[in-house]
Amino acid sequence: MRHARRYLLAGFAALAVGAFAFAQTSVAPLEEAEPVETLPLEAVNAMAELQKTAPGNAQNGATLAATCAACHGVEGKSTIPEMYPNLGGQSEKYMARQLALFKSGERQNPIMQPFAAMLSAQDMRDVGAHYALQPASAGIADDTVVAEGPYQGMKFYEIGQQLFRSGDFERGIPACMACHGPTGAGNPGPAYPHVGGQQSWYTARRLEEYRAGTTSEDDRAMFDIMAAIASELSDEEISALASYMQGLHARPDAATVAAMAKLPAPAAPAPAAAPPADAGSEAAEPAAGDAPAADAAPAADGAPAADDGAGGASLQAP
């Protein structure tokens, strides 16, 4: 019992000393960090930021586009044509504007919006500059003959060709080439897009969206131009236009064709190696004691003659 009391007293003494020491300790509080400024998504006006950018840097755009390449290809040719549109040859301003619309939420797409959200306005111009330098794609138009309806007897793509080149005056439909160019290369000034060689399903879907007339874009000016045109198009005309534009591509001009004609012809393939000199020689030599074979008589005029060779005979044309 005596030892137990001693341990108890010693414990109380140690506790008292520890409490006293803790009370004398001065703790310096940490300085509070500046609060992080956060902005709601609607406060980030991607379209307004785009107006403050400089012309795109294609070299930086090529680096940024490494992420895009998984779907749209390194050179802007879709990796899965049935799912993703081509981007090669698209104008810088048009592409940057579409990316800004995705980032702001004015254009809805669950795949594109997260990627666009990571880009600054200048990044968008850079990516656009990269793809503008890439070669445009070229597809194949549908030349099936239409069996019935107002366009009976025409090839399917010819319906689209007629509208693309001439429009329809009676319905107030202007020729598509007036804005998008005769080869579908677009107009980089007002940012009218490159449409030649685009996947037909994508073009048809966009025309259907314009025809529906519904958009989330704050500035509807560009949208309404296309909405007014597409509102007059039938399903058949939309599909035919999309098919024609898929097969539309630029041809080389006369100067380029002339320069190509002056290029040296490709070298002819090297002839096959001759068989060894002794191949079949033993079979060709007469056996000892045998009489030499008589020379073959010349063939009659107009008949094929046999031409003896090392490995067999071939017929010469008369």
MIDOGU-940277 format. One record per residue (C-alpha): residue in one letter; x, y, z. Coordinates in steps of 0.05 Angstrom, whole numbers, plus 32768, in hexadecimal, padded with zeros to 4 digits. Example, Ala and Ser with C-alpha at 12.3 -4.5 7.8 and 13.67 -1.06 7.14 Angstrom:
2
a80F67FA6809C/s81117FEB808F/
REM end
This chain:
318
m800080008000/r8039802E8011/h805780247FCC/a8015802F7FA9/r800C80727FCC/r805180877FB7/y804280767F6E/l8001809B7F72/l802280DA7F8F/a805980D77F5B/g802480D37F23/f7FFF810F7F3E/a804081367F42/a805381257EFA/l800E81397EE2/a8013817C7F06/v8057818A7EE8/g803D81797EA2/a800081A57EAA/f802C81DF7EC2/a805C81D67E87/f802281D47E55/a800482137E73/q804782387E6A/t804E82227E20/s803E825A7DEE/v801E82417DAD/a802382707D71/p7FE4826A7D46/l7FEE825E7CFC/e7FE082987CCE/e7F9F82907CA9/a7FA882887C5F/e7F8582B67C2F/p7F4282997C1B/v7F4082797BD6/e7F1782A17BA6/t7EE482777B82/l7EB6828A7B4A/p7E7682697B36/l7E7782497AF1/e7E47827C7AD5/a7E7982B37AE8/v7EAC82977AB6/n7E9882B47A74/a7EC0828A7A43/m7EA482AE7A07/a7EB882F27A22/e7EFE82D97A33/l7F0682C179EC/q7F02830979D3/k7F41831A79FA/t7F6D82E579D9/a7FA682EA79A7/p7FAB82C07968/g7FB882777979/n7FFC82577982/a7FF982177959/q803781F9797B/n8018820079C0/g7FD681E879A3/a7FF781A8798A/t800C819A79D2/l7FC781A779ED/a7FA7817F79B6/a7FC9813F79CE/t7F8B813579FA/c7F5C814179BF/a7F81810E7994/a7F6280D379B8/c7F2080E27996/h7F2F8113795E/g7F7380F97948/v7FB7811B7948/e7FA8813C7904/g7F5F81477911/k7F46810778F0/s7F1480E4791D/t7F2D80A4793D/i7EE68089793E/p7EC280A97903/e7E7E8090791B/m7E8680B5795D/y7EB280F27956/p7EB6812A7922/n7EF4813D78FA/l7F19817C790E/g7F51818178DB/g7F4E81C178B2/q7F1A81E178DF/s7F23822D78E9/e7F4482457929/k7F0E8276793C/y7ED582467931/m7EF58210795B/a7F0882407993/r7EC0825A7995/q7EA38214799A/l7ED3820279D3/a7EBE824279F7/l7E75823079EE/f7E8381EB7A0C/k7EA8820B7A47/s7E71823D7A55/g7E3B82087A50/e7E19822B7A17/r7E2581EE79EC/q7E1681AD7A10/n7E40816E7A06/p7E5381407A41/i7E93812A7A1F/m7EAD816E7A08/q7E9B819A7A43/p7ECD817D7A75/f7F0681847A43/a7EF381CA7A30/a7EEE81DE7A79/m7F3981D27A81/l7F4D82027A4A/s7F58824D7A4F/a7F3E827A7A18/q7F84827F79FA/d7F8C823379FD/m7F4D822E79D2/r7F6C825B799E/d7FAC823279A0/v7F8881F07996/g7F60820F795E/a7FA08228793C/h7FBD81E2793F/y7F8281C0791E/a7F7A81F778EA/l7FBF81E278CF/q7FAC819878C9/p7F93817A7887/a7F498175787D/s7F2881327877/a7F028118783A/g7ECB80E4783C/i7E9C80C3780A/a7E5780DC77F6/d7E1B80AE77EC/d7E0B80A677A2/t7DCF807977AB/v7D97808B777A/v7D5980A7779D/a7D1E8079778E/e7CE480A677A0/g7CCF80EB77B7/p7CDE8131779B/y7D26811E778B/q7D1680DC7769/g7D4C80C67738/m7D8280F27755/k7DBF80D67778/f7DB980E277C3/y7DF5811077C9/e7DDC8139778E/i7DA3815377B9/g7DD6816F77E9/q7E02818777B1/q7DC981AF7793/l7DBA81D177D6/f7E0381DC77E7/r7E1381FD77A4/s7DD282207792/g7DA4822077CF/d7D5A822677C2/f7D43826C77AF/e7CF8825D77B6/r7D01824777FE/g7D33827C7810/i7D6D824B781A/p7DB082697807/a7DE7823F77E8/c7E1282217820/m7E50823177F8/a7E42827B7800/c7E5C82767848/h7E818234784A/g7EA582397807/p7EA1820E77C9/t7ECD81D877E8/g7EAE81DD782D/a7EED81FD784B/g7EC582317871/n7ED6827A787D/p7F08828778B6/g7EF682D278BA/p7EAF82CE78D5/a7EBE828878EE/y7E91826178BF/p7EA8821978C9/h7ECB81E9789B/v7E9781B67886/g7EB8818F784D/g7ECA81477860/q7EA5814978A2/q7E82810A78BA/s7E3C810A789D/w7E1B80F578DE/y7E3981307902/t7E25816378CD/a7DDE814678CB/r7DD9814A7917/r7DEF81937918/l7DBE81A578E1/e7D8681837908/e7D9981AC7946/y7D9681EC791D/r7D5381D878FF/a7D3881CD7945/g7D4A82167954/t7D5B820A799D/t7D9D822179BA/s7DBC823579FC/e7DEB826879DC/d7DE682AE79F9/d7DF982CD79B6/r7DCA82AC7984/a7DE282D27946/m7E0B829A7927/f7DDA8264793C/d7D9E82897920/i7DBF828F78DB/m7DC1824378D5/a7D7F823978F9/a7D5A826278C4/i7D79823A788C/a7D7181F578AB/s7D28820278BD/e7D1781F97873/l7D3B81B7786A/s7D1B81737869/d7D3A81357889/e7D4D811C7844/e7D6F815E7832/i7D9581617873/s7DAF811A7869/a7DC181287821/l7DE581697832/a7E0C81457868/s7E1F810D7837/y7E35813F7801/m7E6081667833/q7E808127784C/g7E9A81197806/l7EAC816277F8/h7EF6817377F5/a7F2581A277D1/r7F46818C7790/p7F8C81A3777D/d7F8D81E17751/a7FA981E2770A/a7FEE81F97721/t7FF281C07753/v7FDC818D771F/a801081A776EE/a804681A37723/m8032815C7735/a8037814876EC/k807F815F76EA/l809381327724/p80BF80F77710/a809B80B67708/p80A580847741/a80DE80547735/a80CA80117718/p80D17FD67748/a81127FB07742/p810E7F707717/a810C7F2E773B/a814F7F0D7747/a81647EDB7711/p81677E927727/p81AC7E727731/a81D17E6276F0/d81D47E1776FF/a818A7E11770F/g816D7DDA76E4/s81AD7DD576BA/e81B77D8C76C9/a81707D7C76B1/a817B7DA57672/e81BC7D81765E/p81B37D407637/a81CB7D007657/a820A7CE1763D/g81FF7CB875FF/d81BC7CD875F0/a81B27CFA75AD/p81AC7D4575AF/a81657D5E75AC/a814F7D7B756A/d81417DC67566/a80F87DD6756B/a80D87DE87529/p80C27E317523/a80797E3C7532/a80497E4E74FB/d80397E9874F3/g80057EAE7525/a80107E747555/p80307E7E7599/a80777E65759D/a80967E4275D8/d80CF7E6775F9/d80FC7E397620/g81137E547661/a813C7E3D769C/g81007E2976C5/g80CC7E187691/a80AA7E357654/s80817E737648/l80547E84760E/q80637EC175E4/a80287EE775C9/p80227EE3757E/
REM end
